[in-house]
Amino acid sequence: MYETVLFDIDDTLCTYRRTAAAVLDEAFGTVGVEPYFEASAYHDRYAEFVDDTEDIDDLRRECFAAISADAGRDPDLGRAVADAFAAARDHSNVKPLPGALEAVEALSRDHRVGVVTNGAPAMQRAKLRGLGLADAFETVVHAGYDARAKPHPEPFERALAALDTPAESAIHVGNSLSSDVAGAHAAGVASAWLDAGTTPDPTPTYTLGSMADLTRPPWRSY
């Protein structure tokens, strides 16, 4: 039914061995201050700095500086925390979700495969290297950098153009209803949602219990 499969990376192909919250706590300790913001503040404000920074380290430094200023702290303290965070966060220190590597291998035998991910190119490339998937995909679109961030349809359209695939012949695999499912549907692409234990809205085309489900694609009859 589909000739092309697109994948998200974070919490679809892989997860961190250590959470951002744990690394941030370590960074505060390294700098020698009590924690004064949570990792969620960084994630909530991430998009504000994408267009005006050169890479993920620069983005994080400016984001932490702005959060610090809003908290009445010296912005340079935030930059120091960001540097400590970067030193503690090894972006290749990821582990695959169960069944993810087998799914990519199985699908790549008779599908074209690509990636559409929200994330800085250097950071996401490091994750793929850490997973042993650096050369597994025919195209990788870094949404928010190469194109508008998901759920905008542009990154999906860019991947489809690179693979010379019409939207109706593609399916996108991801864990986020708001960015992966909604974004794929906005581009006219079907979706396979990795069930996160929430009520699906919007409704995905397929729901996966785990990535292992893709070793026998649910859109095929056997």
N, C-alpha and C positions, 0 to 999 in steps of 0.2 A: 504493500500500500504506500509506503514511503521510501524514497530513494536516498534521502539525506537525514541524518540525525545530528542535531546540535545539542551541546551540553553546557550547562552551567558548571562552575568549578566549586565554589565554596558551599559546603554542606550538601553537595550533590556528588562530586567525585571525591571530596576529601574533607577532613576536619583537622583543626589544630590539635596537637598533643597537649598544648597548654592554652587556656582561654586568654582572651585579651584582658579580662579583669585580673587574672593572676599575674600576668606580665606587668600590668600597670601598677599593681601593688608593689611588685619588686622594684619598679622604676622609682616610685616615691621613696622607697627605703634606700635605694642607691644614692639619691639626691639628698636624703636626710630630712625629709619633711613628712608630716602626716598627710595622708590622702585627702585631697580637697575637691576632687571631682571623680565621677565614675566613668567607666568605659563607654557607657551608653551616651554620655555627653559628646564624646568623640565621634561615635557612630552617627549620632543625630546631626552633627554639624559637618561631617566629612564632605558632603557635596558642595558646600559653600566655597571650598578652597581648590577645587579641581581645576578650574580654568586659569587660576593665577599662580600655580605652583608647577615646578618642573618635574618633580618625582614624588614618590610616596614619603620619603624622609622629609623633604621640604614641606609637603602638605601637612604632615603630622606636626612639624615644628610650629607652623603658623596657626594651625587649629588649636594646639595646646596653648599657644601664646594668647589667642583670643579668649579661650575659656578661662585662662588665668586672669586676664584683665577684667573679665566680667565678674570674677569672684573676688576682685579687689587685690589680686596678687600681681607681682611683677611679671610682665610677659616673658622676660628672659628666664624666669624660673620655669615657666611652662616649656620653653625651648629645651632647658636642661632635662626636664622630665621626659620630653620627647626623644632626646638623644639616648637617655638611659633605656627607654622603652625599645628603641631600635636595636640597641646592643643586646638586649635580652630576648628579643623576638627574632628567632631564626625562621625566615619564611620558607625554608626548605624542610622545616621540622613539622611536616604534615603527615597524616596517615590516611590511607584510602578508606572510604566507607565500605562496609562489607558488600562484596559483589561488584564494586565499581570497576576495577581493573578488568575483571572477566567480562563485564558488559561491554566495555570499549573494545576489547579484543574480538568478542563475538560479533558485534555490530559492524565493525570495520571490515569484516570479511566480505560483506555484500551490500554495504551502504557507504555513501560518502559521509564523512564525519568532520564536524567542526565544533568550535567553542564560541559562545557568546557570554561574556562574563563582565560584571561590574567590578572594576578594580584596576589599579595601576599596572601598566605593562610589566615593569621589572618584578613586581611582587607576584603577579600571576604566573609569569614565566618560571619564576623560582619554584612555585608550587608544582607546576607541571614537571619540572626537572626532578623535584623531590619524589614525585609519584612514579617516575620512570616513563612519563608520557610526553616528554619534550617533543618527540617527532611523531606522535600518534595521530595528530589532527591536520587536515588539509588547510584549514584556516582558523585563526583565532582573532576574534574581534574584542577589543578591550573597550567596552561601553563606558562612556564618560570621558574617554580619551580619543579613540578612533572615531567615535560617533556619539550621539546622545546616549545618556544612561538609560538602561532598562527601567521602566516599562515602555519607553518610547520605541516605536517600531524600527527606527533607523538602524540600530546595530544588527537586528535580525535581517533586515533587507540587505545590509552590507555583506553579511555572511552568505546569504543566498546568491548574491551577485558573484561573489568570489567562487562559489561552487556551481554556478550556472544552473541553479535549481529553482523551479517555480515554487511559490509559497505552498501551494496545495500538495506538493510532493515532499514536504519536510515536516519534521516533528522536533520539538525542543524539550529536553529533559532538565528539570530543575526542581528545587525545593520550595521556592517562594511563590506564593499565589499572587502577590502584588507586583512582582517584577518579572518572574519567569512565565507564569501562566498568562497574566494580563498582557504582558509585552508580546508574547508569541501570538496570542489571539489578535492583538492589534495589527500585527504584520500578516495576518491570514495564515499563520502556521499552527498546526496542531500542537497539543501539549501532553507531556507525560509528567505528572506531578509526584514527587517523592513524598509520600504522606508524612506530615509532621505532627499528626495527632490533632489537627484543628479541622473545623468545618470548612470544606472547600468553597470559597467564593472569591473569584469566579470559578465555575465548574470546569475542571480540566477534562481534556479528551479521554485520558487514561489516568488511573491512580495506581501507583506502585507501592507495594508493601516494603520493598527494599530494592536496591540497585540490581540485585541478583535476578529480579524479575525480567530484566532486559536481556539476559542470556537466551531467553526464549521470548522474543518480543510479543507483547500482548496484541499487537495489530496483525499478527500472523495466525493462521490456523495450521495445526500440525496433524 
